Amino acid sequence: MNYLEALSRRYSVKKFNKEIIPQETLHNILESGKLSASSLGLQPYKIIVVESEEMKQKLIPAFYNPSQISTCSHLVVIISKKIIEENYIRGYFNHISEVREIPLETLDLFKNSINQHISQKTGDEIFNWAEKQSYIVLANLMYAAAIENIDTCPMEGFRQDVIEDILNINPETEKVTVTLALGYRSEEDHFQHMKKVRKPNEKLFKFI
Ligand SMILES: Cc1cc2nc3c(=O)[nH]c(=O)nc-3n(C[C@H](O)[C@H](O)[C@H](O)COP(=O)(O)O)c2cc1C
């Protein structure tokens, strides 16, 4: 299947058929999320993968439309950082030095520029910036899933305090930004037969 076919087949599933995604396929989809680009490479997010039936059941009351949660194979929860601590940046540079096998000092210039960049932003700006990075992960996961013939539904329709309470998220430092249900579409989900509604090209694109 080429990518346009995969993206045309993709739709936001309202009801899955409860079948479980094979581990290897799930792993590959998650790897595509891991390989996402992020501003300054800081990956200001973490990703919870809900696979246990028990946890899915627990999360049902957190969603306004729970039919996806009760029928999906896995639920991915993307959590954005609200604060970028100096310690976090230090950890990032230690990691670069380790992975690329280069002395830490050679990264000083880059490290100082990142520290300066981050310190100039207000708390709200940091958080808005961090949330945007999470949506790049979301898009990559959805894209990879479509290519793997795995169905998805991105969801922001949840009760913030309820989901964060269940997942033990500290709202002072983190926020659940968006979730993605994965699985296989149910034959009963009539949304799969609906035509896609998208702006016509002349309204969407401007060639200059
Ligand atoms: C960030 C984001 C959040 C969304 N939240 C929900 C949601 O909470 N519940 C839902 O059923 N669909 C949700 N959707 C799906 C959109 O309604 C859907 O993508 C749009 O109507 C286009 O339809 P399609 O994805 O089937 O092509 C969300 C989509 C995005 C990108």
The ligand as an SDF file (V2000), in Angstrom:
LIG
                    3D

 31 33  0  0  0  0  0  0  0  0999 V2000
   -5.7100   16.3930   17.9360 C   0  0  0  0  0  0  0  0  0  0  0  0
   -6.9820   15.6790   17.5880 C   0  0  0  0  0  0  0  0  0  0  0  0
   -7.9060   15.4040   18.5800 C   0  0  0  0  0  0  0  0  0  0  0  0
   -9.0700   14.6770   18.2800 C   0  0  0  0  0  0  0  0  0  0  0  0
   -9.9420   14.3410   19.2900 N   0  0  0  0  0  0  0  0  0  0  0  0
  -10.9620   13.4800   19.0170 C   0  0  0  0  0  0  0  0  0  0  0  0
  -11.7630   12.9520   20.0710 C   0  0  0  0  0  0  0  0  0  0  0  0
  -11.5850   13.2770   21.2370 O   0  0  0  0  0  0  0  0  0  0  0  0
  -12.7490   12.0610   19.7640 N   0  0  0  0  0  0  0  0  0  0  0  0
  -12.9680   11.6620   18.4660 C   0  0  0  0  0  0  0  0  0  0  0  0
  -13.8610   10.8430   18.2390 O   0  0  0  0  0  0  0  0  0  0  0  0
  -12.2240   12.1600   17.4340 N   0  0  0  0  0  0  0  0  0  0  0  0
  -11.2250   13.0400   17.6830 C   0  0  0  0  0  0  0  0  0  0  0  0
  -10.4320   13.5050   16.6640 N   0  0  0  0  0  0  0  0  0  0  0  0
  -10.6980   13.0530   15.2720 C   0  0  0  0  0  0  0  0  0  0  0  0
  -11.2030   14.1840   14.3670 C   0  0  0  0  0  0  0  0  0  0  0  0
  -12.5260   14.4810   14.6590 O   0  0  0  0  0  0  0  0  0  0  0  0
  -11.0070   13.7220   12.9190 C   0  0  0  0  0  0  0  0  0  0  0  0
   -9.6270   13.5790   12.6680 O   0  0  0  0  0  0  0  0  0  0  0  0
  -11.5910   14.6860   11.8700 C   0  0  0  0  0  0  0  0  0  0  0  0
  -12.9630   14.8090   12.0220 O   0  0  0  0  0  0  0  0  0  0  0  0
  -11.2600   14.1930   10.4630 C   0  0  0  0  0  0  0  0  0  0  0  0
  -11.7910   12.9070   10.2570 O   0  0  0  0  0  0  0  0  0  0  0  0
  -10.8800   11.6280    9.9160 P   0  0  0  0  0  0  0  0  0  0  0  0
   -9.7490   11.5960   10.9220 O   0  0  0  0  0  0  0  0  0  0  0  0
  -11.8100   10.4580   10.0900 O   0  0  0  0  0  0  0  0  0  0  0  0
  -10.3610   11.7790    8.5180 O   0  0  0  0  0  0  0  0  0  0  0  0
   -9.3000   14.2560   16.9350 C   0  0  0  0  0  0  0  0  0  0  0  0
   -8.3600   14.5630   15.9490 C   0  0  0  0  0  0  0  0  0  0  0  0
   -7.2010   15.2400   16.2580 C   0  0  0  0  0  0  0  0  0  0  0  0
   -6.1680   15.4910   15.1840 C   0  0  0  0  0  0  0  0  0  0  0  0
  1  2  1  0
  2  3  1  0
  2 30  2  0
  3  4  2  0
  4  5  1  0
  4 28  1  0
  5  6  2  0
  6  7  1  0
  6 13  1  0
  7  8  2  0
  7  9  1  0
  9 10  1  0
 10 11  2  0
 10 12  1  0
 12 13  2  0
 13 14  1  0
 14 15  1  0
 14 28  1  0
 15 16  1  0
 16 17  1  0
 16 18  1  0
 18 19  1  0
 18 20  1  0
 20 21  1  0
 20 22  1  0
 22 23  1  0
 23 24  1  0
 24 25  2  0
 24 26  1  0
 24 27  1  0
 28 29  2  0
 29 30  1  0
 30 31  1  0
M  END
$$$$
